[in-house]
Amino acid sequence: MTAPRVAVLFAVVALSAALAWLSWPRPDTLIRVTRGGVAMVTDAYGQTAPLGDTVYVRGGGARRTIRVVNDDTVNHQLAMFSIPAGEQTEYTVPPGTFGGACSAHPISKHLTFIIR
């Protein structure tokens, strides 16, 4: 192969990979509860942080998707979401502010979702 053909082939492969990554269905927010009950939040941009008292969910469209993955051996309650041990569930929610009890918060025991 000549150098121009290799460059074109590389450009096509790179463009295909970028389009697949951008169009792949993923939630606006991912919450993963690890063994031991420690929860981490990942936003739509791939930024991961410990679960705080308030989770801001941003995204496009009229509704937001929140995926909760429970890798722990016990059931967890995260405000309005109840997730069995070892399970994963996706929730579609409208904009608003929601709160409730949280088993992944050892001190405050409360979690608020602000969905924009």
C-alpha positions in Angstrom: 0.0 0.0 0.0 1.1 3.5 -0.7 1.3 6.2 2.0 -1.8 8.1 0.8 -3.9 4.9 0.9 -2.7 4.1 4.4 -3.5 7.7 5.5 -7.0 7.4 4.0 -7.6 4.0 5.6 -6.4 5.3 9.0 -8.7 8.4 8.6 -11.7 6.2 7.8 -11.0 3.8 10.8 -10.5 6.8 13.2 -13.7 8.5 12.0 -15.7 5.2 12.3 -14.4 4.7 15.9 -15.2 8.3 16.8 -18.8 8.1 15.4 -19.4 4.7 17.2 -18.2 6.2 20.5 -20.3 9.3 20.2 -23.5 7.5 19.2 -23.2 4.5 21.6 -26.1 4.5 24.0 -25.0 5.5 27.5 -26.7 6.9 30.5 -26.6 10.6 31.4 -25.3 9.5 34.8 -23.9 6.2 36.1 -23.9 5.3 39.8 -21.9 2.2 40.7 -22.0 0.8 44.2 -18.9 -1.3 44.9 -18.6 -4.1 47.4 -18.7 -2.6 50.9 -21.4 0.0 49.9 -19.1 2.7 48.5 -20.8 4.5 45.6 -19.1 6.3 42.7 -20.8 8.6 40.1 -19.8 8.9 36.5 -21.3 11.7 34.3 -21.9 11.6 30.6 -18.4 12.9 30.0 -16.7 10.1 31.9 -15.8 12.1 35.0 -16.0 9.9 38.1 -16.3 11.1 41.7 -17.5 9.7 45.0 -21.2 9.9 45.6 -22.0 13.1 47.3 -25.1 14.3 49.1 -26.4 15.8 45.9 -26.2 14.4 42.3 -26.6 16.7 39.4 -27.9 15.0 36.3 -27.6 16.8 33.0 -28.3 15.7 29.5 -30.2 16.3 26.3 -33.8 15.8 25.5 -36.9 15.8 27.7 -35.8 13.0 30.0 -32.5 11.8 31.6 -31.3 8.3 32.0 -29.6 7.1 35.2 -28.0 3.7 35.4 -27.5 2.2 38.8 -25.1 -0.8 39.1 -25.0 -2.6 42.5 -21.8 -4.7 42.7 -22.3 -5.1 46.4 -23.7 -8.2 48.1 -26.6 -6.4 49.7 -29.6 -4.4 48.4 -29.2 -0.6 48.3 -31.6 2.3 48.4 -30.4 5.4 46.6 -33.2 8.0 47.2 -36.0 6.9 44.8 -34.0 4.0 43.3 -34.0 0.6 44.9 -31.4 -1.8 43.4 -31.0 -5.5 44.4 -27.6 -7.0 45.1 -25.6 -7.8 42.0 -28.1 -6.1 39.7 -28.1 -3.2 37.2 -31.1 -1.0 36.4 -31.7 2.0 34.2 -34.2 4.7 35.1 -35.6 7.4 32.9 -36.6 10.4 34.9 -38.0 13.9 34.1 -36.4 17.1 35.2 -36.9 18.0 38.9 -35.5 17.6 42.4 -35.9 14.2 44.1 -34.6 13.0 47.4 -34.8 10.2 49.9 -32.9 7.8 52.1 -29.5 6.4 50.9 -27.9 3.3 52.1 -24.6 4.3 50.4 -24.2 7.3 52.7 -22.8 6.1 56.1 -23.2 9.4 57.8 -26.0 11.6 56.3 -28.2 8.7 55.0 -29.8 11.1 52.5 -29.4 11.7 48.8 -30.8 14.4 46.5 -31.0 14.2 42.7 -31.3 17.5 40.8 -32.2 16.6 37.3 -31.9 19.4 34.7 
